[in-house]
Amino acid sequence: MTSALFIEQLLNGLQFGVMLFLMAAGLTLVFGVMGLINLAHGALYMVGAFACATVANATGSFSLGIAASIAAAAAAGAIVEIAVIRRLYTRDHLDQVLATFALILIFSEGTRWIFGSFPLFLDVPELLAGPVMLPGGIQYPLYRLAIILVGGLVAVGLYLLIAKTRLGIRIRAGESDRAMIAALGIDIRFLYTVVFALGAALAGLAGALVGAIQSVEVGMGEPVLILAFVVIVIGGIGSIKGALVGAILVGVVDTMGRFLLPQFFQIFMDNVNANSVGSALATMLIYILMALVLIVKPKGLFPAHG
């Protein structure tokens, strides 16, 4: 194993972590502000991916595809919040889980009805195609570096939004005491719609960015949603900082585990068995990480409320 290959896999883990952050940031905002368990968040990721692929393939512009993904996911999120989610805030978590699971089925079948069962493919934009030379003679895909940069910019933007704007003050107040900000005359229903649409837009952006790396297909959001829940448990519910740190940890641990463990087991067994055992253990690593974090810090690394 060369150092260049190790660094390349480390960057892959960072890119994967950034994608998870875009998913987990919206999820943790919704849960932190509204106390809502939203299993349909992965469906909004899928909406963003399909919107981007459709518009980009029709117009030849990846930028328009990205804009369409954010707009479509945000609009879908706002409609879902007004039509369905708004009726669940006072219900227990079991009702929320059942209702949002039903939304998964509705989105999946609706997408299959509109686009069919075959996957769509999205080309990497020409401007970001090909590798870039990094220090040390390492070649790495420019598009993956762009994803890392976008994730960093989104993280900074979310921090500024939450910490420095009037909307951010209302969001933080909503996390602490919903009844009080409602009593102060703030339209809590509008605030909830904005937060839900913001979370949906982030999920849609993640789906659009990943759509150029993998195929865009029905059900693509559910595996990522599971990892996003792991991220917010590790990072701390309601914390953007926790979502970022947790996502990078999960992305790096998962990617490096899948890369290193099969090589380690090749010392003791043949290549086929080593790959099988190593891959199986690698899938467990993030859950082992989650368990270790919860043993030390039961509320996660950076919980929003102590």
Secondary structure by P-SEA (a helix, b strand, c coil): ccaaaaaaaaaaaaaaaaaaaaaaaaaaaaaaaccccccaaaaaaaaaaaaaaaaaaacccaaaaaaaaaaaaaaaaaaaaaccccccccccaaaaaaaaaaaaaaaaaaaaaacccbbbbbcccccccbbbbccccccccaaaaaaaaaaaaaaaaaaaaacccaaaaaaaaaaccaaaaaaaccaaaaaaaaaaaaaaaaaaaaaaaaccccccccccaaaaaaaaaaaaaaaccccaaaaaaaaaaaaaaaaaaaccccccccccccaaaaaaaaaaaaaaaaaaaaaaaaaacccccccccc
